[in-house]
Amino acid sequence: MNGSVPTGNRSSTVLGRRLGSELLRLRDAAGKTQQQAADVLNATNSKIVKMERGWVPMRDVDIRALCELYGLDEPKALARMLNLARLDRERRKAKGWWQHAPQAGAIAEYIAMEDVASQVRTWQQAFIPGLFQTPEYTRAVVVSEGLWADPDEIEGVVDVRMKRQDRLSGPDPLQVYAVIWEAALRQQIGGPEVMRTQLQHLLDVAQLPNVRIQVLPFHAGGHACMAGAFNIISFAEAQAVDVVHVDSIAATVWIESESESTTYGSFFDRTARLSLAPKDSLRLIESISEGMR
């Protein structure tokens, strides 16, 4: 699935819905009506509905006018919203780098969200998080999944995953908080040599100031996140609602409501509290790496 939701002859996107929900939240907080918003834009109520539901790409001038009406006086929050709008327009026009990579496939929408996020919290049971994978590990995962047969296509998937990792560096790096089940560290995907290299890379990545890694050990027993892996995407603007991405074999699900995303955040925190502290987690990763034969 690509994350787009068709509505009649329109299509909403995750980015569009993200931005639309922020505009709706601001309007409600300011006590303004749809008619007042429409008057500012010299438009109809229908246009405001379409914007707030993420059905249409949004112009910067409209966003600025609405934010002024709603009393938003935080430059960083406005800049983030304008960036969301720009990326949404690019996504709809297929201008994002991920849109030119056919192997991005179903995760193209996720990459677009990750590109504008301030933080990602990820819980993984079976795999090393994609942002931390080595090319060899990714290649072994892709081959084992069997979704791509052509070597060039497989390398395309590897290239997409490596390109995503650019978000870990730069002037405004993505903050990543990963909780990984011990099983993902011991599963010899690609064989012991690939796993040793992968685990060493994990130790190296953990030294980045914007990365936090914890391991949930086997002896922790039952926990809140046993149902499956997920990613919680957070944004820099004040009071922005987190978005949750759940990827399964046959479908991609986006959790966008505040109550549901809060529940996922609570489950993540509870599982993190059961996990080893970062230093102890790194010791365990190192131990597992040394034991690979």
C-alpha positions in Angstrom: 0.0 0.0 0.0 1.2 3.5 -0.6 -0.5 5.4 2.1 -2.9 7.3 -0.2 -6.6 7.3 0.6 -8.9 7.8 -2.4 -11.9 10.0 -1.8 -14.1 10.2 -4.8 -11.9 11.7 -7.5 -9.5 13.0 -5.0 -6.6 11.3 -3.1 -5.4 12.3 0.3 -1.8 11.5 1.3 -0.2 11.0 4.7 1.6 14.3 4.4 -1.5 16.0 3.2 -3.5 14.6 6.1 -0.7 15.5 8.5 -0.8 19.1 7.4 -4.6 19.3 7.2 -4.9 18.0 10.7 -2.5 20.7 12.0 -4.6 23.4 10.3 -7.8 22.0 11.7 -6.2 21.9 15.2 -5.0 25.5 14.9 -8.5 26.6 13.7 -10.2 24.9 16.6 -7.8 26.3 19.1 -8.3 29.8 17.7 -12.1 29.4 17.8 -12.5 30.2 14.1 -15.1 28.8 11.7 -14.6 27.3 8.3 -16.4 30.3 6.9 -13.9 32.7 8.5 -11.0 30.7 7.1 -12.6 30.7 3.7 -13.1 34.4 3.8 -9.4 35.0 4.5 -8.6 33.0 1.4 -11.4 34.5 -0.7 -12.5 30.9 -1.2 -15.4 28.6 -0.4 -16.0 26.4 2.6 -15.4 23.5 0.3 -11.8 24.5 -0.2 -11.2 24.6 3.6 -12.7 21.1 3.9 -10.5 19.8 1.2 -7.4 21.3 2.8 -8.2 20.0 6.3 -8.8 16.5 5.0 -5.6 16.5 2.9 -7.4 16.1 -0.4 -5.5 18.9 -2.2 -2.0 20.2 -2.4 -1.7 23.5 -0.5 -0.1 26.8 -1.5 2.3 28.5 0.8 0.4 31.8 0.6 -2.8 30.0 1.8 -1.0 28.4 4.7 0.6 31.7 5.8 -2.8 33.4 5.6 -4.5 30.8 7.7 -1.7 30.6 10.3 -1.9 34.4 10.7 -5.7 34.1 11.2 -5.2 31.4 13.7 -2.6 33.4 15.6 0.4 31.1 15.0 3.4 33.1 15.9 6.1 30.4 16.0 8.4 30.8 13.0 9.7 27.2 13.3 6.2 25.7 13.4 5.3 27.7 10.3 8.4 26.7 8.5 7.7 23.0 9.3 4.2 23.3 8.0 5.5 25.0 4.8 8.0 22.2 4.4 5.3 19.6 4.8 3.3 21.3 2.1 6.3 21.5 -0.2 7.1 17.8 0.3 3.4 16.9 -0.2 3.4 18.8 -3.5 6.6 17.1 -4.6 5.2 13.7 -3.6 2.1 14.3 -5.6 4.2 15.4 -8.6 6.7 12.6 -8.0 9.6 15.0 -7.3 10.9 13.4 -4.1 14.1 11.3 -4.6 12.2 8.3 -3.4 9.6 8.7 -6.1 12.3 8.2 -8.7 13.3 4.9 -7.1 10.9 2.2 -8.2 12.2 -0.1 -5.5 11.0 2.3 -2.8 7.6 0.8 -3.5 5.2 0.7 -0.6 7.6 2.6 1.7 7.7 5.7 -0.5 5.1 7.4 1.7 7.0 6.4 4.8 10.3 7.9 3.5 8.5 11.1 2.8 7.3 11.3 6.4 10.7 10.3 7.7 12.3 13.1 5.6 10.4 15.8 7.5 10.3 14.2 10.9 12.2 15.3 14.0 12.2 12.0 15.7 11.4 8.3 15.0 10.8 5.8 17.8 11.0 2.3 16.4 10.2 -1.1 17.9 11.6 -4.0 16.0 11.2 -7.7 16.7 12.7 -9.5 13.7 15.1 -7.0 12.0 17.7 -4.4 12.6 16.0 -1.0 11.9 16.4 0.0 8.3 18.2 3.2 9.3 20.9 1.1 10.9 21.3 -1.7 8.3 24.5 -2.4 6.4 24.2 -3.0 2.6 25.1 -6.7 3.1 22.4 -7.2 5.7 19.8 -5.3 3.7 20.7 -7.4 0.6 20.3 -10.6 2.6 16.9 -9.5 3.9 15.7 -8.6 0.5 16.8 -11.9 -1.0 15.2 -13.9 1.8 11.9 -12.0 1.3 11.8 -13.1 -2.3 9.9 -10.1 -3.5 12.6 -9.0 -5.9 14.4 -11.5 -8.2 16.4 -9.4 -10.6 19.8 -8.5 -9.2 19.5 -4.9 -10.3 16.1 -4.6 -8.5 17.7 -6.0 -5.4 20.5 -3.5 -5.6 17.9 -0.7 -6.1 16.2 -1.7 -2.8 19.6 -1.6 -1.1 20.4 1.8 -2.5 17.0 3.2 -1.3 17.7 2.0 2.2 21.2 3.4 2.3 19.9 6.8 1.0 17.5 6.9 3.9 20.4 6.9 6.3 21.4 10.3 5.2 18.9 11.6 7.7 21.1 10.4 10.5 23.6 13.2 9.7 23.7 16.7 8.6 22.8 20.0 10.3 19.3 18.8 11.4 19.7 15.0 11.9 16.8 12.8 12.7 16.6 11.7 16.3 16.2 7.9 16.4 15.2 5.9 19.5 15.2 2.2 18.8 14.2 -0.7 21.0 15.2 -4.0 19.5 14.3 -7.5 20.6 17.3 -9.7 21.3 16.0 -12.2 18.7 16.7 -9.7 15.9 20.4 -9.6 17.0 20.8 -13.3 17.1 19.0 -14.2 13.9 21.9 -14.9 11.5 20.4 -13.2 8.4 23.0 -13.6 5.7 25.2 -15.8 7.9 27.6 -15.1 10.8 30.0 -12.8 8.9 27.2 -10.5 7.7 25.7 -10.4 11.2 29.1 -9.7 12.8 29.6 -6.7 10.5 26.0 -5.6 11.1 26.3 -5.7 14.8 29.5 -3.8 14.8 27.9 -1.2 12.6 25.0 -1.0 15.2 27.6 -0.3 17.9 29.1 2.4 15.7 25.8 4.0 15.0 24.9 4.0 18.7 27.7 6.5 19.2 25.9 9.2 17.3 24.4 11.8 19.6 21.0 11.6 17.9 20.7 7.8 18.3 19.6 5.8 21.3 19.5 2.0 21.2 18.1 -0.3 23.8 17.8 -4.1 23.6 14.8 -6.0 25.1 16.4 -9.2 26.4 14.8 -12.6 26.3 14.5 -12.7 30.0 12.3 -9.7 30.1 9.4 -12.0 29.3 6.0 -10.7 28.2 5.7 -7.0 27.2 3.3 -4.5 25.8 4.6 -4.6 22.2 4.4 -8.3 21.5 1.7 -7.8 18.8 4.2 -6.5 16.2 6.8 -4.0 15.0 6.0 -0.3 14.4 7.5 3.2 14.0 6.3 6.3 15.7 7.0 9.5 13.7 7.2 12.8 15.6 7.4 16.4 14.3 9.1 19.5 15.7 6.1 21.8 15.8 4.4 22.3 19.2 1.5 20.0 20.0 1.9 18.1 16.7 0.2 14.7 16.8 2.5 11.7 16.3 1.9 9.4 13.3 2.4 5.6 13.6 3.5 3.4 10.8 2.7 -0.3 11.0 4.0 -2.5 8.1 2.9 -6.1 7.7 3.4 -8.7 5.0 0.3 -7.6 3.0 -0.5 -4.1 4.0 0.8 -0.8 5.4 -1.3 0.9 8.1 -1.1 4.5 9.2 -2.3 5.4 12.7 -3.1 9.1 12.6 -5.5 9.8 15.5 -4.1 11.4 18.7 -5.6 8.8 21.0 -4.3 5.8 19.1 -0.8 7.3 18.5 -0.7 8.1 22.3 -1.4 4.4 23.0 1.4 3.3 20.8 3.7 5.8 22.5 2.7 4.4 25.9 3.3 0.9 24.8 6.7 1.8 23.4 7.7 3.5 26.7 6.6 0.5 28.7 8.6 -1.8 26.6 11.6 0.5 26.7 11.5 0.5 30.5 11.7 -3.3 30.5 14.8 -3.1 28.2 18.4 -2.9 29.1 19.9 0.5 29.6 21.8 1.8 26.5 25.3 0.9 27.9 24.1 -2.6 28.9 22.5 -3.0 25.5 25.7 -2.2 23.7 27.5 -4.7 25.9 25.0 -7.4 24.9 25.3 -6.5 21.2 29.1 -6.7 21.5 28.9 -10.1 23.3 26.5 -11.5 20.6 28.8 -10.2 17.9 31.9 -11.9 19.4 29.9 -15.2 19.7 29.0 -15.3 16.1 30.6 -18.3 14.4 
